[in-house]
Amino acid sequence: MPIPFIIGGIAAIAGALGVGSGIHGGMKMKDANDTMRWAKEKQEKAISKFKSKNASTTKLMDDIGKQELQILDNFKKFSDLIERIQGRPDFKSYSREGVELPKFEAEDLKEVAVGAGVLLGGLGGAAAGTAGGFAGAGAATAAVMAVGTASTGTALSSLSGAALTNATLAALGGGSLAAGGGGMALGTAVLGGATLGVGLLVGGIIFNATGSHLSDKADEAYKQAQETERKVNKIVKYLNELSSAAQPFKDSLTRVESEYKKRYSSLYNTVEYRKKTNWSDFTDEEKLTTENLVLLVGLLYKMCRVNLVIKSTSNKETNKVNHEDINSAVHDASVILDDIAA
């Protein structure tokens, strides 16, 4: 066969192979592009899901934390009012159907009221999730800590704003990092930039996929997106569980607070406007109102001590929702409200 024809044949075969290779390469590029698109969509969907649920749960927890601190802060007014009543009885502890409340102690209420007041003052510029962190740990516990001392030895009550908030959060985290504690990271839950804060609200899982860049390799990018989705699903499951438990608690707390306010207003009118400051001058109805008011204070104080979450001991796991204490508090509230309404 003449050489030109041989060369021409080889060129044709090479050309055909080239076309086939080009088609195959194009298909691979299309597959890679499709994989990258799916990875990006999966990543963005997961992050959006997390942000939405985290925002709603953080708001709910913040609302509970602020409400509890406001209740505790009001206890000083209650203590001052009831101490104006001379000859009042030594109110006994309450026990019925498994519900037990401690005997009224004025000094305890005053202490927690002072702490709640300074914490409320420090919430103005605090990040979202801070008040929820207090609710998670038990607002009454946080308030008592706020009248203690920071790791530096400074009295917390002498601090204000961010300094007070940070010092209290560090105390709730087990002390400052320098002292071997968890520091502020264990005292609050804040979504900032690319990191989900580890702390009382969310626990030890560090979620740093937000805002991160996927790998430029399609298969690796898809694996990253799958991992993001897995982490988000785990956190969202926890947040759903926490929300489902926290909402009934908040509803119960609100009902008890409403009954407390009614009776506080009634007692205030009795003492302030009717000028009755001696127990013997109280009518039976006024005495019952006062006794039930003291009862509600004890119930509110107990509810504000409930830590809604139990901090995880592992930095790879979320916290646990404190279902036992939450359900017990809701049950106690229901029993007592039924009792005083009877």
Sequence and secondary structure as in RCSB ss.txt:
>XXXX:A:sequence
MPIPFIIGGIAAIAGALGVGSGIHGGMKMKDANDTMRWAKEKQEKAISKFKSKNASTTKLMDDIGKQELQILDNF
KKFSDLIERIQGRPDFKSYSREGVELPKFEAEDLKEVAVGAGVLLGGLGGAAAGTAGGFAGAGAATAAVMAVGTA
STGTALSSLSGAALTNATLAALGGGSLAAGGGGMALGTAVLGGATLGVGLLVGGIIFNATGSHLSDKADEAYKQA
QETERKVNKIVKYLNELSSAAQPFKDSLTRVESEYKKRYSSLYNTVEYRKKTNWSDFTDEEKLTTENLVLLVGLL
YKMCRVNLVIKSTSNKETNKVNHEDINSAVHDASVILDDIAA
>XXXX:A:secstr
  HHHHHHHHHHHHHHHHHHHHHHHHHHHHHHHHHHHHHHHHHHHHHHHHHHHHHHHHHHHHHHHHHHHHHHHHH
HHHHHHHTTSBT      EEETTEEE    HHHHHHHHHHHHHHHHHSTT  TTHHHHHHHH HHHHHHHTTSB 
TTS BGGG  HHHHHHHHHHHHTTS TTTTS GGGGT   EETTEE  BTTTBS     TT    SSHHHHHHHH
HHHHHHHHHHHHHHHHHHHHHHHHHHHHHHHHHHHHHHHHHHHIIIIIS   BGGGS HHHHHHHHHHHHHHHHH
HHHHT  SEE  SSTTSB EE HHHHHHHHHHHHHHHHHHH 
